[in-house]
Amino acid sequence: MSNIKALRQKKVSITTELRALLDGAAKDNNRDLNEAEAATYEDKLKALKAVETSLEREEKILEFERGVVHVPDEDQEAARRAGAAAGDPKIVFPTFGEFLVACVRAERSSGRQVDPRLIQAAASGTSEAVPSDGGFLVQKDFSAELIQRVYESGQIASRVRRIPISSNANGIKINALNETSRADGSRWGGILAYWINEADTFTGTKPKFRQIEMNLQKLIGLCYATDELLADATALEAVIMQAFPEEFTFKVEDAIFNGTGAGQPLGIIGGAATVSVAKDGGDSGATISTPDVLDMWQRLWARSRQTAAWFINQDVESKLYPLTLGTGTAVQLLYTPPGMNGNNNQYGLLLGRPVIPVEHCATLGTEGDIVLADLSQYLMIDKGAPQAASSIHVRFLNDETTFRFVYRVDGQPSWNKVLTPKNGTNTVAPFVTLQARS
């Protein structure tokens, strides 16, 4: 995943450089690129295509890896078993499927037949297994893989600023800058610098801070497994390792966008740190116009422009194709679909930023159907080790065992208000939505 992030950043950097070349020529009497600029442009374009090819390969491999269960070779498995027998807490179950089967056996025996490795897998000194409830902490390496898949499988969760917290904590308090204006005397919440000839006397200033407080919330997921599936630990692992991360990814990402903050993370749509742009006066019906897009871009915090992305409801996509800028021979398309004009990325581009269809955006014409967001300005905490429990009673008549996973997580924007610039009255923010149209 780190290689994918590096390639994405490189792509952003090259794209920015290409845009700077074109914009520089446009500002200079709208001239064409000169010979040196054209050569530089072609070199950078080749480099961009190479990066996109590498990125596409990495993403395909990642997608494949998400659906593949890792099976350790014989030497690795023998070493893990030997370590478990020797009491090494780092080497317990060789596979996640074997761990799940052990949970079921412990629950079916009402705690009389508990694999000692289940006790060993529990967090030392902070939590104990509860055999009578069929509940055990997930082994650390399996836990890490489960949570990693949650954050890597989605296009929203993978972009937030994640802060894992220790096993002894249930929340976190972070000191943050209390800056809501860039006017003199308001930067950093109250810092002001003087030119020496502006005043004979100076007034002492100091920054203002606020506290961001997040407390872990519980996200509970259930998964049902037939007795036939339980007989095959490898197949069981494949099912669980796909179903659990996908469902938890969906719920986490939906909360990042739409969460109420009550018993769940606080979402960005409708939040105090989100700018809601008024629709273009010429809009008729549930549509999106060029002025709408330009107004949203204008209200995005300038420092977020290199890292922001457009998130849309899939029904919005067809409304982007007709958007143009300029008239006559100077007309330009605002939206570049995937695979066109040298754009080999899996997503289209709107004003140079990726357009990502997600299920969590509102229906067309409703606020939240198109969101321009820099998710690096969204904070998320989690307590890495989820707890897994099993029960034979919930689906007894169906010959199914129920697995329950509890994941503790919370999140909120790092901003608590929109920002007023030094010059001008239009506020800016890292999250921008478009008001409802009908």
Buried (B, 14 or more C-beta within 10 A) or exposed (E): EEEBEBBBEBBBBBBEBBEEBEEEBEEEEEEEBEEEBEEBBEEBBEBBBEBBEBBBEBBEEBEEEBEEBEEEEEEEBEBBBEBBEEEEBEBBBBBBBBBBBBBBBBBBEEBEEBBEBBBBBBBEEEBEBBBEBBBBBBBBBBBBBBBBBBBBBBBBBBBBEBBEBEBEEEBBEBEBBBBBBBEEEBBBBBBBEEEEEEEEEEEEBEEBBBEBEBEBBEBEBBBBBBEEBBEEBEBBBBBBBBBBBBBBBBBBBBBBBBBEBEEBBBBBBEBEBBBBBEBBEEBEEBBBBBBBBBBBBEBBBEEBBBBBBBBBBEBBBEBBEEBEEEEEEEEEBBBBBEEEEEBBBBBBBBBBBBBBBBEBBBEBBBBBBBBBBBBBBBBBBBBBBBBBBBBBEBBEEEEBBBBBBBBBBBBBBBBBBBBBBEEEEEBBBBBBBBEBBE
